[in-house]
Amino acid sequence: MAPEPRKAPSVVSTDVRVFGFDKGYWRELLRDKPGQRFRAQFRRMRERGGPRLARMIAAVGLIATGLVLLFVPGPGSLLIVVGAALLAEGSYVVARRLDRVEVRAREVLTAVRRKLHRG
């Protein structure tokens, strides 16, 4: 029986926990109440510690990339949202603002849905 060929090491990480975004991360974030979830995530990340500088740099990079992609085809708005969520983990001010934005966005979406269902 021939030995299995060895795979070359990948340069790209296949780990699902890139910058802490794994299933547990999303479960924690979604479990919190709207209007409080980003501040709660900020507190959890402060308790856990970890590479805050790397997260902040990644957040700013994602937001900048998202802004560029808004003007060309691509997932610009998604990158901005993910970048803002990452940024909120390191800044209480950003977390508080995102909580307010989330509540307001939910109100607007609910109003739009009601108007569409009425006819």
OpenMM code with the backbone's topology and positions (N, CA, C; nanometers):
from openmm import Vec3, app, unit

residues = "MET ALA PRO GLU PRO ARG LYS ALA PRO SER VAL VAL SER THR ASP VAL ARG VAL PHE GLY PHE ASP LYS GLY TYR TRP ARG GLU LEU LEU ARG ASP LYS PRO GLY GLN ARG PHE ARG ALA GLN PHE ARG ARG MET ARG GLU ARG GLY GLY PRO ARG LEU ALA ARG MET ILE ALA ALA VAL GLY LEU ILE ALA THR GLY LEU VAL LEU LEU PHE VAL PRO GLY PRO GLY SER LEU LEU ILE VAL VAL GLY ALA ALA LEU LEU ALA GLU GLY SER TYR VAL VAL ALA ARG ARG LEU ASP ARG VAL GLU VAL ARG ALA ARG GLU VAL LEU THR ALA VAL ARG ARG LYS LEU HIS ARG GLY".split()
positions = [
    Vec3(0.0845, -0.1167, 0.0000),
    Vec3(0.0000, 0.0000, 0.0000),
    Vec3(0.0894, 0.1234, 0.0000),
    Vec3(0.0677, 0.2107, -0.0968),
    Vec3(0.1509, 0.3299, -0.1108),
    Vec3(0.1099, 0.4356, -0.0077),
    Vec3(0.2089, 0.5071, 0.0461),
    Vec3(0.1738, 0.6124, 0.1422),
    Vec3(0.1006, 0.7262, 0.0717),
    Vec3(0.0133, 0.7938, 0.1468),
    Vec3(-0.0616, 0.9054, 0.0889),
    Vec3(0.0334, 1.0209, 0.0611),
    Vec3(0.0130, 1.0878, -0.0521),
    Vec3(0.1001, 1.2022, -0.0825),
    Vec3(0.0772, 1.3148, 0.0180),
    Vec3(0.1859, 1.3806, 0.0537),
    Vec3(0.1757, 1.4913, 0.1486),
    Vec3(0.1285, 1.6160, 0.0767),
    Vec3(0.0421, 1.6884, 0.1426),
    Vec3(-0.0073, 1.8135, 0.0864),
    Vec3(0.0900, 1.9249, 0.1203),
    Vec3(0.1054, 2.0155, 0.0257),
    Vec3(0.1883, 2.1323, 0.0519),
    Vec3(0.1163, 2.2214, 0.1522),
    Vec3(0.1889, 2.2827, 0.2445),
    Vec3(0.1219, 2.3703, 0.3413),
    Vec3(0.0540, 2.4867, 0.2712),
    Vec3(-0.0646, 2.5182, 0.3162),
    Vec3(-0.1415, 2.6259, 0.2557),
    Vec3(-0.0986, 2.7599, 0.3138),
    Vec3(-0.0897, 2.8583, 0.2285),
    Vec3(-0.0575, 2.9925, 0.2745),
    Vec3(-0.1806, 3.0561, 0.3373),
    Vec3(-0.2982, 3.0195, 0.2877),
    Vec3(-0.4233, 3.0740, 0.3385),
    Vec3(-0.4728, 2.9855, 0.4511),
    Vec3(-0.5111, 3.0471, 0.5612),
    Vec3(-0.5594, 2.9721, 0.6762),
    Vec3(-0.6961, 2.9120, 0.6465),
    Vec3(-0.7131, 2.7866, 0.6827),
    Vec3(-0.8437, 2.7232, 0.6681),
    Vec3(-0.9149, 2.7185, 0.8021),
    Vec3(-0.8550, 2.7789, 0.9032),
    Vec3(-0.9153, 2.7836, 1.0356),
    Vec3(-1.0375, 2.8745, 1.0310),
    Vec3(-1.1472, 2.8273, 1.0869),
    Vec3(-1.2706, 2.9039, 1.0837),
    Vec3(-1.2652, 3.0199, 1.1824),
    Vec3(-1.1729, 3.0173, 1.2750),
    Vec3(-1.1648, 3.1196, 1.3795),
    Vec3(-1.0760, 3.2357, 1.3398),
    Vec3(-1.0857, 3.2836, 1.2198),
    Vec3(-1.0075, 3.3994, 1.1790),
    Vec3(-1.0636, 3.5205, 1.2526),
    Vec3(-0.9817, 3.5885, 1.3282),
    Vec3(-1.0190, 3.7040, 1.4082),
    Vec3(-1.1333, 3.6741, 1.5046),
    Vec3(-1.1478, 3.5494, 1.5461),
    Vec3(-1.2475, 3.5147, 1.6466),
    Vec3(-1.3872, 3.4928, 1.5929),
    Vec3(-1.4072, 3.4993, 1.4624),
    Vec3(-1.5398, 3.4776, 1.4061),
    Vec3(-1.5630, 3.3286, 1.3863),
    Vec3(-1.6185, 3.2635, 1.4852),
    Vec3(-1.6574, 3.1241, 1.4720),
    Vec3(-1.8055, 3.1140, 1.5086),
    Vec3(-1.8587, 2.9934, 1.5105),
    Vec3(-2.0013, 2.9773, 1.5400),
    Vec3(-2.0364, 3.0312, 1.6779),
    Vec3(-1.9487, 3.0075, 1.7748),
    Vec3(-1.9736, 3.0566, 1.9096),
    Vec3(-1.9804, 3.2083, 1.9154),
    Vec3(-1.8958, 3.2730, 1.8373),
    Vec3(-1.8958, 3.4200, 1.8310),
    Vec3(-2.0316, 3.4703, 1.7847),
    Vec3(-2.0818, 3.4125, 1.6754),
    Vec3(-2.2098, 3.4578, 1.6208),
    Vec3(-2.3248, 3.4238, 1.7137),
    Vec3(-2.3186, 3.3084, 1.7802),
    Vec3(-2.4244, 3.2725, 1.8752),
    Vec3(-2.4308, 3.3731, 1.9890),
    Vec3(-2.3140, 3.4084, 2.0428),
    Vec3(-2.3108, 3.5078, 2.1509),
    Vec3(-2.3669, 3.6409, 2.1040),
    Vec3(-2.3249, 3.6839, 1.9868),
    Vec3(-2.3684, 3.8133, 1.9347),
    Vec3(-2.5197, 3.8154, 1.9121),
    Vec3(-2.5738, 3.7094, 1.8554),
    Vec3(-2.7167, 3.7052, 1.8244),
    Vec3(-2.8036, 3.6795, 1.9470),
    Vec3(-2.7458, 3.6235, 2.0509),
    Vec3(-2.8210, 3.5943, 2.1732),
    Vec3(-2.8552, 3.7230, 2.2482),
    Vec3(-2.7699, 3.8239, 2.2377),
    Vec3(-2.7936, 3.9500, 2.3076),
    Vec3(-2.9085, 4.0264, 2.2443),
    Vec3(-2.9706, 4.1119, 2.3238),
    Vec3(-3.0837, 4.1912, 2.2758),
    Vec3(-3.0367, 4.2991, 2.1794),
    Vec3(-3.1164, 4.3270, 2.0751),
    Vec3(-3.0840, 4.4397, 1.9879),
    Vec3(-3.0771, 4.5678, 2.0706),
    Vec3(-2.9795, 4.6493, 2.0405),
    Vec3(-2.9605, 4.7720, 2.1167),
    Vec3(-2.8613, 4.7551, 2.2303),
    Vec3(-2.8200, 4.6292, 2.2555),
    Vec3(-2.7236, 4.6025, 2.3612),
    Vec3(-2.6151, 4.5048, 2.3174),
    Vec3(-2.6321, 4.4446, 2.2005),
    Vec3(-2.5437, 4.3345, 2.1622),
    Vec3(-2.3990, 4.3755, 2.1371),
    Vec3(-2.3747, 4.4908, 2.0786),
    Vec3(-2.2367, 4.5297, 2.0491),
    Vec3(-2.1628, 4.5730, 2.1762),
    Vec3(-2.2342, 4.6374, 2.2691),
    Vec3(-2.1704, 4.6722, 2.3967),
    Vec3(-2.1400, 4.5467, 2.4769),
    Vec3(-2.2301, 4.4479, 2.4726),
    Vec3(-2.2046, 4.3214, 2.5423),
    Vec3(-2.0847, 4.2498, 2.4803),
    Vec3(-2.0750, 4.2525, 2.3486),
    Vec3(-1.9612, 4.1895, 2.2802),
    Vec3(-1.8317, 4.2625, 2.3157),
    Vec3(-1.8376, 4.3943, 2.3257),
    Vec3(-1.7213, 4.4734, 2.3660),
    Vec3(-1.6737, 4.4278, 2.5043),
    Vec3(-1.7676, 4.4135, 2.5967),
    Vec3(-1.7313, 4.3699, 2.7333),
    Vec3(-1.6718, 4.2297, 2.7329),
    Vec3(-1.7316, 4.1382, 2.6557),
    Vec3(-1.6781, 4.0010, 2.6495),
    Vec3(-1.5353, 4.0004, 2.5953),
    Vec3(-1.5106, 4.0802, 2.4928),
    Vec3(-1.3767, 4.0819, 2.4341),
    Vec3(-1.2759, 4.1442, 2.5301),
    Vec3(-1.3183, 4.2403, 2.6099),
    Vec3(-1.2292, 4.2991, 2.7106),
    Vec3(-1.1919, 4.1953, 2.8159),
    Vec3(-1.2894, 4.1140, 2.8553),
    Vec3(-1.2639, 4.0110, 2.9566),
    Vec3(-1.1692, 3.9039, 2.9038),
    Vec3(-1.1846, 3.8664, 2.7788),
    Vec3(-1.1026, 3.7601, 2.7198),
    Vec3(-0.9619, 3.8060, 2.6856),
    Vec3(-0.9487, 3.9327, 2.6549),
    Vec3(-0.8180, 3.9833, 2.6113),
    Vec3(-0.7913, 3.9424, 2.4680),
    Vec3(-0.6677, 3.9321, 2.4316),
    Vec3(-0.6329, 3.8905, 2.2959),
    Vec3(-0.5720, 4.0035, 2.2154),
    Vec3(-0.5458, 3.9770, 2.0894),
    Vec3(-0.4757, 4.0729, 2.0026),
    Vec3(-0.5667, 4.1862, 1.9554),
    Vec3(-0.5877, 4.2868, 2.0400),
    Vec3(-0.6773, 4.3973, 2.0051),
    Vec3(-0.6250, 4.4786, 1.8880),
    Vec3(-0.4955, 4.5028, 1.8854),
    Vec3(-0.4392, 4.5836, 1.7774),
    Vec3(-0.4622, 4.5180, 1.6415),
    Vec3(-0.4427, 4.3873, 1.6344),
    Vec3(-0.4639, 4.3154, 1.5083),
    Vec3(-0.6099, 4.3247, 1.4651),
    Vec3(-0.7016, 4.3140, 1.5596),
    Vec3(-0.8442, 4.3248, 1.5270),
    Vec3(-0.8784, 4.4643, 1.4765),
    Vec3(-0.8229, 4.5663, 1.5407),
    Vec3(-0.8519, 4.7038, 1.5007),
    Vec3(-0.7974, 4.7324, 1.3605),
    Vec3(-0.6771, 4.6835, 1.3340),
    Vec3(-0.6188, 4.7025, 1.2007),
    Vec3(-0.7027, 4.6293, 1.0959),
    Vec3(-0.7440, 4.5071, 1.1271),
    Vec3(-0.8279, 4.4309, 1.0340),
    Vec3(-0.9620, 4.5019, 1.0120),
    Vec3(-1.0195, 4.5579, 1.1185),
    Vec3(-1.1475, 4.6276, 1.1076),
    Vec3(-1.1365, 4.7478, 1.0154),
    Vec3(-1.0337, 4.8280, 1.0355),
    Vec3(-1.0147, 4.9463, 0.9508),
    Vec3(-0.9899, 4.9036, 0.8065),
    Vec3(-0.9127, 4.7977, 0.7865),
    Vec3(-0.8882, 4.7470, 0.6517),
    Vec3(-1.0152, 4.6993, 0.5834),
    Vec3(-1.1006, 4.6282, 0.6583),
    Vec3(-1.2269, 4.5807, 0.6007),
    Vec3(-1.3185, 4.6969, 0.5643),
    Vec3(-1.3255, 4.7964, 0.6519),
    Vec3(-1.4111, 4.9118, 0.6234),
    Vec3(-1.3593, 4.9871, 0.5010),
    Vec3(-1.2291, 5.0084, 0.4947),
    Vec3(-1.1717, 5.0791, 0.3790),
    Vec3(-1.1960, 5.0015, 0.2499),
    Vec3(-1.1754, 4.8705, 0.2542),
    Vec3(-1.2002, 4.7869, 0.1363),
    Vec3(-1.3479, 4.7915, 0.0981),
    Vec3(-1.4346, 4.7854, 0.1979),
    Vec3(-1.5777, 4.7930, 0.1726),
    Vec3(-1.6179, 4.9238, 0.1075),
    Vec3(-1.5581, 5.0338, 0.1526),
    Vec3(-1.5886, 5.1638, 0.0921),
    Vec3(-1.5465, 5.1677, -0.0543),
    Vec3(-1.4317, 5.1108, -0.0853),
    Vec3(-1.3864, 5.1061, -0.2249),
    Vec3(-1.4813, 5.0198, -0.3072),
    Vec3(-1.5224, 4.9063, -0.2504),
    Vec3(-1.6079, 4.8130, -0.3243),
    Vec3(-1.7511, 4.8634, -0.3401),
    Vec3(-1.7878, 4.9687, -0.2697),
    Vec3(-1.9213, 5.0249, -0.2911),
    Vec3(-1.9346, 5.0835, -0.4314),
    Vec3(-1.8225, 5.1253, -0.4883),
    Vec3(-1.8246, 5.1904, -0.6195),
    Vec3(-1.7947, 5.0954, -0.7346),
    Vec3(-1.7581, 4.9725, -0.7031),
    Vec3(-1.7356, 4.8702, -0.8047),
    Vec3(-1.8133, 4.7456, -0.7613),
    Vec3(-1.8398, 4.6539, -0.8518),
    Vec3(-1.9128, 4.5342, -0.8119),
    Vec3(-1.8370, 4.4563, -0.7039),
    Vec3(-1.9078, 4.4195, -0.6013),
    Vec3(-1.8466, 4.3435, -0.4926),
    Vec3(-1.9265, 4.3591, -0.3649),
    Vec3(-1.8871, 4.2870, -0.2629),
    Vec3(-1.9617, 4.2871, -0.1372),
    Vec3(-1.9217, 4.4024, -0.0442),
    Vec3(-1.9264, 4.5241, -0.0938),
    Vec3(-1.8800, 4.6392, -0.0172),
    Vec3(-1.9526, 4.6596, 0.1141),
    Vec3(-2.0851, 4.6588, 0.1105),
    Vec3(-2.1610, 4.6858, 0.2335),
    Vec3(-2.1404, 4.5757, 0.3367),
    Vec3(-2.1261, 4.4524, 0.2922),
    Vec3(-2.1019, 4.3426, 0.3852),
    Vec3(-1.9676, 4.3601, 0.4564),
    Vec3(-1.8661, 4.4000, 0.3828),
    Vec3(-1.7344, 4.4223, 0.4441),
    Vec3(-1.7384, 4.5379, 0.5435),
    Vec3(-1.8149, 4.6398, 0.5123),
    Vec3(-1.8269, 4.7529, 0.6050),
    Vec3(-1.8933, 4.7075, 0.7348),
    Vec3(-1.9982, 4.6276, 0.7244),
    Vec3(-2.0686, 4.5793, 0.8436),
    Vec3(-1.9774, 4.4912, 0.9284),
    Vec3(-1.9076, 4.3982, 0.8655),
    Vec3(-1.8169, 4.3102, 0.9403),
    Vec3(-1.7032, 4.3912, 1.0026),
    Vec3(-1.6500, 4.4862, 0.9278),
    Vec3(-1.5445, 4.5723, 0.9810),
    Vec3(-1.5924, 4.6559, 1.0984),
    Vec3(-1.7135, 4.7083, 1.0889),
    Vec3(-1.7691, 4.7878, 1.1990),
    Vec3(-1.7905, 4.7013, 1.3229),
    Vec3(-1.8365, 4.5775, 1.3038),
    Vec3(-1.8545, 4.4868, 1.4176),
    Vec3(-1.7203, 4.4573, 1.4837),
    Vec3(-1.6186, 4.4367, 1.4038),
    Vec3(-1.4840, 4.4146, 1.4600),
    Vec3(-1.4344, 4.5389, 1.5334),
    Vec3(-1.4577, 4.6539, 1.4756),
    Vec3(-1.4151, 4.7788, 1.5371),
    Vec3(-1.4875, 4.8011, 1.6698),
    Vec3(-1.6135, 4.7607, 1.6772),
    Vec3(-1.6915, 4.7765, 1.7999),
    Vec3(-1.6362, 4.6929, 1.9152),
    Vec3(-1.5643, 4.5864, 1.8824),
    Vec3(-1.5050, 4.5052, 1.9882),
    Vec3(-1.3943, 4.5799, 2.0612),
    Vec3(-1.3347, 4.6778, 1.9967),
    Vec3(-1.2247, 4.7499, 2.0577),
    Vec3(-1.2590, 4.8905, 2.1018),
    Vec3(-1.3788, 4.9378, 2.0686),
    Vec3(-1.4167, 5.0746, 2.1021),
    Vec3(-1.5592, 5.0776, 2.1564),
    Vec3(-1.5721, 5.1223, 2.2801),
    Vec3(-1.7043, 5.1300, 2.3414),
    Vec3(-1.7925, 5.2314, 2.2697),
    Vec3(-1.7329, 5.3404, 2.2240),
    Vec3(-1.8085, 5.4434, 2.1522),
    Vec3(-1.8683, 5.3849, 2.0243),
    Vec3(-1.7879, 5.3100, 1.9489),
    Vec3(-1.8369, 5.2481, 1.8253),
    Vec3(-1.9441, 5.1438, 1.8582),
    Vec3(-1.9244, 5.0669, 1.9646),
    Vec3(-2.0223, 4.9657, 2.0047),
    Vec3(-2.1563, 5.0316, 2.0381),
    Vec3(-2.1517, 5.1409, 2.1122),
    Vec3(-2.2746, 5.2111, 2.1495),
    Vec3(-2.3461, 5.2647, 2.0254),
    Vec3(-2.2695, 5.3202, 1.9315),
    Vec3(-2.3298, 5.3736, 1.8082),
    Vec3(-2.3914, 5.2617, 1.7239),
    Vec3(-2.3205, 5.1489, 1.7141),
    Vec3(-2.3758, 5.0368, 1.6360),
    Vec3(-2.5041, 4.9837, 1.6979),
    Vec3(-2.5115, 4.9827, 1.8313),
    Vec3(-2.6358, 4.9407, 1.8962),
    Vec3(-2.7505, 5.0336, 1.8577),
    Vec3(-2.7242, 5.1633, 1.8556),
    Vec3(-2.8279, 5.2603, 1.8158),
    Vec3(-2.8668, 5.2422, 1.6693),
    Vec3(-2.7664, 5.2237, 1.5837),
    Vec3(-2.7928, 5.2049, 1.4405),
    Vec3(-2.8749, 5.0785, 1.4184),
    Vec3(-2.8409, 4.9721, 1.4909),
    Vec3(-2.9145, 4.8466, 1.4738),
    Vec3(-3.0617, 4.8644, 1.5097),
    Vec3(-3.0898, 4.9305, 1.6215),
    Vec3(-3.2284, 4.9514, 1.6636),
    Vec3(-3.3029, 5.0350, 1.5595),
    Vec3(-3.2398, 5.1408, 1.5134),
    Vec3(-3.3038, 5.2276, 1.4128),
    Vec3(-3.3258, 5.1527, 1.2804),
    Vec3(-3.2272, 5.0733, 1.2385),
    Vec3(-3.2407, 4.9960, 1.1141),
    Vec3(-3.3549, 4.8959, 1.1250),
    Vec3(-3.3697, 4.8348, 1.2413),
    Vec3(-3.4809, 4.7412, 1.2607),
    Vec3(-3.6150, 4.8135, 1.2509),
    Vec3(-3.6233, 4.9336, 1.3083),
    Vec3(-3.7472, 5.0113, 1.3006),
    Vec3(-3.7814, 5.0456, 1.1558),
    Vec3(-3.6820, 5.0882, 1.0809),
    Vec3(-3.7033, 5.1245, 0.9404),
    Vec3(-3.7451, 5.0019, 0.8598),
    Vec3(-3.6756, 4.8893, 0.8789),
    Vec3(-3.7110, 4.7669, 0.8055),
    Vec3(-3.8518, 4.7200, 0.8390),
    Vec3(-3.8910, 4.7309, 0.9651),
    Vec3(-4.0260, 4.6915, 1.0046),
    Vec3(-4.1292, 4.7802, 0.9363),
    Vec3(-4.1036, 4.9114, 0.9307),
    Vec3(-4.1964, 5.0032, 0.8647),
    Vec3(-4.2057, 4.9733, 0.7153),
    Vec3(-4.0936, 4.9446, 0.6520),
    Vec3(-4.0921, 4.9132, 0.5096),
    Vec3(-4.1693, 4.7834, 0.4833),
    Vec3(-4.1472, 4.6833, 0.5658),
    Vec3(-4.2211, 4.5564, 0.5497),
    Vec3(-4.3710, 4.5762, 0.5632),
    Vec3(-4.4123, 4.6577, 0.6600),
    Vec3(-4.5551, 4.6832, 0.6788),
    Vec3(-4.6155, 4.7497, 0.5551),
    Vec3(-4.5427, 4.8475, 0.5000),
    Vec3(-4.5938, 4.9176, 0.3807),
    Vec3(-4.6021, 4.8229, 0.2616),
    Vec3(-4.5037, 4.7356, 0.2464),
    Vec3(-4.5058, 4.6414, 0.1340),
    Vec3(-4.6181, 4.5400, 0.1472),
    Vec3(-4.6499, 4.4985, 0.2693),
    Vec3(-4.7561, 4.4000, 0.2888),
    Vec3(-4.8946, 4.4619, 0.2750),
    Vec3(-4.9061, 4.5901, 0.2963),
    Vec3(-5.0361, 4.6571, 0.2826),
    Vec3(-5.0741, 4.6753, 0.1367),
    Vec3(-4.9777, 4.6809, 0.0537),
    Vec3(-5.0130, 4.6913, -0.0869),
    Vec3(-4.9498, 4.8061, -0.1495),
] * unit.nanometer
topology = app.Topology()
chain = topology.addChain("A")
for resn in residues:
    res = topology.addResidue(resn, chain)
    for name in ("N", "CA", "C"):
        topology.addAtom(name, app.Element.getBySymbol(name[0]), res)
